[in-house]
Every structure is written in structure tokens, then in C-alpha cells.
Amino acid sequence: RASASGNAMTLAEVVDAITKQKDKNYLKEILNLLILWFKDTIHMTNFGYDTKIINLDFKNEITKFTQNYTESNFNNIINEIENAVLNVNRNVSIPLILTSLAIKIKQNLIKIKK
């Protein structure tokens, strides 16, 4: 959400909160959950909003997100998140990984004008 909104303060707060955990496994879990979120968006885009998704507890949020960003390149976003996981394993700076990932997600999100 912070990346999509372009709100730098919110993004900085998210990066700071995750970085404070100092737990690479925690970060990888968050990134894997983010991958599942975007896989659900792809599934909804391809099969409609009534399709079954993994994150049932966030179905309303994912539906709204998918409706607002139908022209986005979700596959590229998933690839970028997977690269971020690889960078965590390579001991790249966590704030750098998260900031770079947020920028790349923002570049791939295309909001529909209503």
C-alpha cells in the first residue's frame, strides 16, 4: 500500500519497522506473503472476482486492489519480489532491498483512472 500510494513517509515507516526486526526469516516471510497477494491479483484478473484465492481473509482488499490496478504488470512485480528474497539471502542491506523493491513495484503498478 505504501508503494502504491507513493507516500514516502509511509514507505519509510514500513521499511523502518521491518528493518527493526533484524530477522531475515521474518522479512522473507513478509516477501513470500506479498508474492501470494500478487498471485491472487493475477488469479482474479484472469478468472474474475468470484474466483477462489489463497488470502480469503483479504478478499475484499484484494478485489478492490485488483479493480484499481487491472492494467498493472503483476508478473513483473512477483519477479521483483523473488529477486528481493534472493538479495536477502545474499546479505544485501535490508533498507536498500525494501526501498528498491517499493520503487520497482510502483513502476509496475498502473492505476485505472475513474
C-alpha positions in Angstrom: 0.0 0.0 0.0 2.8 2.4 0.8 4.5 1.8 -2.5 1.3 2.2 -4.5 0.4 5.5 -2.8 3.8 7.0 -3.4 3.8 8.3 0.2 7.5 8.5 1.1 6.8 8.9 4.8 4.6 5.8 4.9 7.2 3.9 2.9 10.0 5.0 5.2 7.9 3.9 8.2 7.3 0.4 6.7 11.0 0.0 5.8 12.0 1.1 9.3 9.5 -1.2 11.1 10.7 -4.2 9.1 14.3 -3.4 9.5 14.0 -3.1 13.3 13.0 -6.8 13.4 16.6 -7.7 12.3 15.3 -11.1 11.4 15.9 -12.1 7.8 13.5 -15.1 8.1 10.7 -12.6 9.1 11.5 -10.4 6.1 11.4 -13.5 3.8 8.1 -14.5 5.2 6.7 -11.0 4.5 8.0 -11.1 1.0 6.5 -14.5 0.4 3.1 -13.3 1.7 3.4 -10.3 -0.7 4.1 -12.8 -3.6 0.9 -14.7 -2.6 -1.0 -11.4 -2.6 0.1 -10.6 -6.1 -0.6 -14.2 -7.3 -4.2 -13.7 -6.0 -4.4 -10.5 -8.0 -3.3 -12.3 -11.1 -5.8 -15.1 -10.4 -8.6 -12.5 -10.0 -7.6 -10.7 -13.2 -7.6 -13.9 -15.2 -10.6 -15.7 -13.7 -12.9 -13.0 -12.2 -13.5 -11.5 -8.8 -15.5 -14.5 -7.6 -12.7 -17.0 -8.1 -11.1 -18.8 -5.1 -7.9 -17.1 -3.8 -5.3 -18.0 -1.2 -5.8 -14.9 1.0 -9.5 -15.3 1.7 -9.3 -13.1 4.8 -8.2 -10.2 2.5 -10.6 -11.0 -0.4 -12.3 -7.6 -0.2 -9.0 -5.7 -0.2 -7.5 -7.8 -3.0 -10.6 -7.4 -5.1 -10.6 -3.6 -4.7 -6.8 -3.5 -5.4 -7.2 -5.7 -8.5 -10.1 -3.5 -9.7 -7.9 -0.4 -9.3 -4.8 -1.8 -10.9 -6.1 -4.2 -13.7 -3.5 -2.9 -16.2 -0.5 -3.5 -13.9 2.2 -6.0 -14.6 1.8 -8.3 -11.6 4.1 -10.9 -13.1 7.0 -8.4 -13.1 6.2 -7.4 -9.5 6.3 -11.0 -8.4 9.7 -11.4 -10.2 11.0 -8.3 -8.4 9.8 -9.7 -5.0 11.5 -13.0 -5.8 14.7 -11.1 -6.6 14.4 -9.3 -3.2 14.2 -12.7 -1.5 17.4 -13.7 -3.3 19.1 -10.4 -2.2 18.1 -11.1 1.5 19.9 -14.4 1.1 22.9 -12.6 -0.3 23.1 -10.3 2.8 22.3 -7.1 0.8 21.2 -4.2 3.1 17.6 -4.7 4.1 16.6 -1.0 3.8 18.2 -1.0 0.3 16.3 -4.1 -0.7 12.9 -2.8 0.6 13.3 0.7 -0.8 14.4 -0.6 -4.2 11.5 -3.1 -4.2 9.0 -0.4 -3.4 10.2 1.7 -6.3 10.0 -1.3 -8.7 6.5 -2.2 -7.5 5.5 1.4 -8.0 6.9 1.4 -11.6 4.8 -1.7 -12.4 1.5 -0.5 -10.9 -0.8 1.3 -13.3 -3.9 2.7 -11.6 -7.0 2.9 -13.6 -8.4 6.4 -14.0 -12.1 6.6 -12.9 
